[in-house]
């Protein structure tokens, strides 16, 4: 596709409900990243996929957060039993192949984000 | 611990007033340093990747430089459309390719 797309663009939910956020990376990009950005804060790394596997899950804030990627393409980030502190913009990015050093393959292209508000 | 610190947090300049943004980093083996631009309500937009000390890259009014401890984003004769938040990020060689972002510098160019 032309770029990374994310859906929904906005999600308002009630505390305790589950939400699912979707990311469609650029076609052919092997790596996919999820970040969280709170107001006035930098990007907080959540999880990284190389293909369908996630070598680095260290950024997931709690066991309420999970993510999967199927077919080396679309990824979903699921937040169970949402809390008010989960409110943030969730950004997805993809890159060609981050394992190749000294190349342009690890440049990340970001989607527009999903703004999550937990009431 | 790998760390990225950007300064200043915010910067207001007059149109045409050149300046520099700083990104200081501590990482156990640098794989790459990235600069991004982020406009309000949008995802970050890639600007540059730097891989080794002494490297420089330019794009229009922006030039990024890299040393072993920091990177600078120089903005020459900025225009109001350069107003944005500029993010710096580093990728460490031995951290499973995790990329660590700084909190950014909010740049506002006054006409």
Interface residues (C-beta under 8 A of the other chain):
Chain A: X4 X31 X33 X35 X40 X41 X42 X43 X44 X45 X48 X50 X55 X56 X58 X59 X91 X93 X98 X99 X101 X102 X104 X106 X107 X108 X109 X110 X111 X112 X113
Chain B: X4 X31 X32 X34 X36 X41 X42 X43 X44 X45 X46 X49 X51 X87 X89 X91 X93 X95 X96 X97 X98 X99 X100 X101 X102 X103 X104
